[in-house]
């Protein structure tokens, strides 16, 4: 399997997983508060519809006050809000019809792309990159929102998929930046993050001139953080604070540094 096939297959499967989950929502679940500030479950699905509609070539709707809303922190957040508000009047059935239409179009477009087109330079939410890089970020975003939906309705899952693997790869790949820059870990310190359960893995970070991820965990790290992988994702996404989940996180070694790293995990909001 090529990397293009892995990414494309994972993204399409992730869209299908969200669709299958939403198909079972009752009336109360469609309007349940989500972990995303200001949004209910239906708004999370509307956000995916809106983002994929933009990528399919649709013009984002106007919403003059989008950037002024309390839960909107940047231009991408304002764009998301424009679509969510635009789609809010739709019934659940109508929203799913829109979902099916745009996901069908996006699936066809991805399937038809050549390797050269997939690897071509592209804008991404993280700056200049490639279209392939952008689609990895789309997998991360959609998987995170599946977790938002599952949290909202109390139905854990989605941790045994390729999309979940890629999403965790995206998050753990930022640990050097989180530990070295955001948490300001001192030089020569080591932080080992142990994720348990589905999608579990061990990610050691060494701080030198710049923090970097090691292939092998040190025998005596400065601090070890142990927590379930889905909880790590929720912290990374700013869905919960470390204080709210303190009983589910183990900190071994330097307690102060451990708490600084946990506080620095919230990359996306």
N, C-alpha and C positions, 0 to 999 in steps of 0.2 A: 504493500500500500504506500503510495506517495504521500508526502505531507499535505499536498493539495486535497487529496482524497480523504485524508484523516480529518482535516479542518472542515471541509465541506460536509462530509458525512456527519460529523459531530454537531455542526450547527443545525443542519436539517433535522437530525434526531432530537435536538434540544427544542426546536420549535414544536415538533410533534409531541414531545413530553408535556410542554405547557398546554397545548391544545387538549390533550387527553385529560390533564388535571382539571382544567376549566370546565370541561364537558360534564363533570360530576358535581359542579357547584350547585347548591340550593340557593334560594333567594337571599338568605341571611349571609351565606358565604360570598356571594357576589358583592356585597356591600361591607364586608368585614374590614376593619382598619388594618392597613398593612404596616410593616416596619418602616416603610418609606414615608417620611413626614408629609402630611397633607394629602396622601393618597390612600384610597381604598383598593381592594383587590382588583376591581374592574379597571381602576386607573393604571395599575401595573400592566395589565394586558393592553390597555389603550396606548401606553407608552411604547410597548413593543410594536404595535401596529403603526404608530407614528414614525418611529425610527426607521423601520423597514420601508415605510411608504416614502420617506425622504430618500433613502438609498435606491428606491425604484424610480425616482425622478419626480415625485409629487412635490408641489410647492407647499411649504409649511404654512398653516393658517396664521392670520394676524391675531395678536393678543397684546395690546399696548402695555398693559400693566404686568406682563409675565415676569419681568426681571425684578419687580418690586415685591413680589410675594416672599413671605418670611422664609420658606423652605427652599427658595431658589438661590443658589450661590454663584452661578457663573452663566456664561452664554449658552452652554450646552443645556444646563438646567432650565433656562428660559425657553429654549427650543422644545425641550421635552414637555414643558408646561403648556405651550401653545397647542400641541397635539392632544394632550390629555383633556384640556378644556374643550377643544373642538369636538372630541368624540364622546364627551360625557353625556350628552342627551340621548345617545343610542341605547336601545334595550340590550340586555345580554345577548340575545339571539342575533341582533343586528351587528353588535360588536364582533361576535364570532364570525359572522359572514365576512366582515371586513378583514379580520385576521386571516381567514382561509384564503381570501383573494390575494392579499399582499404576500403571504407566505408562499403561496403557489407561484406567484410571479418571481419572487426572489429565489426560490428553489430552482426554477427553470433557468434563471439568469446565471446562477452559480454553476449549475451543471454544464451550461454551454460555454463557460469560460475556458480559454486555453491556459496552459501553464504560464506562458509569457504574460498574459493579461492578469492572471492571479498574482504573479510576482512583481507586477509593475509598480513604480512609485505611486504613492497615494497619501492623501491627508489621513490622519488618524486622530482620535481624541487625545493621544499623547504626543502629537506633533508629527513631523514628516516620517513616513515609513513606507510600507508596501501594502497592497490590498490584502495580501495574506495576513499581515500583522493586524490590519483592521478587523479581519474576520475572526482572528483569535480573541480580540477584545470584545467582539460581538458575542462570542461564545461565553466569555466571562460574564458579560452583562446579563445575557438571557438566563444563564444558570443561576446567577445571583437572584434574579427576579423569580425564578422557579422556587428558590429557597424562601423568598419573601412570601410567596403565595402559600407555601406549605406551612410556614410559621403562622400565618394569619388564620389558617383553618385547622391548625393542630394536626397536620399529617406529614410527619417526617419522611424523607426519602430522597431519591435522586442522587445518591452518592456512589452508585455503581455503574457510571456511564463514562464514555470517553469525554463528553462535554465537561463533566465534573473534574476529570483528570486535568484537562486543559485549563479549566478555571483555577484550580489549585496551583498548577504550574505558573499561571500568570501572577497569582498573589504571592507565592513563596519566592518567585523570581525578584520581587521588590524588597526582600528582607535585608539585603545589603544596604539599600537606601534607608530603610526604616530604622535599622540598628545604628548605622554609622552617622547618618545625617539627622534624622528626625529625633532619635533618642539620644544622640550625641554620646554614644558609648565610648569610653576612653580607649586610647591606643593599646594594642596587644590584648584587649579583652576578647572573649569568645562568648557567643550566645548561641545555644542550641535550642531550636524549636522542634518539639516532638508533637506531631499531629497523630491522633489516635482514631481508631474506628475506620469506617469506610473512607477512602482517599487518604489514609494515614501515611505518613512519611517523616523522616528526620532531616532537618535542614540546619546545618551548623554554619555560623557566620563568624569570621575573623576580622577584627578591625586593625588595619595597618594604615598606610597613607589614605587608602579608601577601604571601606568594608567590602568584603567579598565572601561569597558562599563557598564553603569547602566541600570536597568530595567525601571526606571522612570526618566524622565527629570526633573532637578531642576527648581524651579520657577524663579530663577535669575542667570542664568549661566554667567560665566566670558565673554564668547563670544558665539554667535550663528551664524552659517554659513547656509545660505539658498540658494539652487541651484537645478536645475533639476537633476534627477538621471542619465540620460544619460551623462550630462555634468560632473557630479562627476566621472563617469567611464572614460571619456576622460582625465580628469586631473590625475586620478589615473594611467592611462596607459601612461602618458607623451605625449599624442597626442597634447595637447595644453598647453600653459603656463597660469598661473593666470592673467597675464597682458593682454593676448589676449582676455579673456572672462570676464573682470572685470565688465562689465555692466550687466552680467547675474548672478552675485553672490552677495547676500546680506550679509553684515557683521554687526552684532549688538553687542555692547559692546566693548571689548578691541580690537581696530583696529589692533594694532601691533601684538598681538597674533593671531588674525584671519588671517592676511597675512602670518604669519609664518606657520600656519597649512596648508594653501593653498599651499604654496611653498613646503611643505613637503609631499604633496599628491602623487607625481609622484613616485610610487613604481616600476612599470614595464616600460620598454622602448622598 
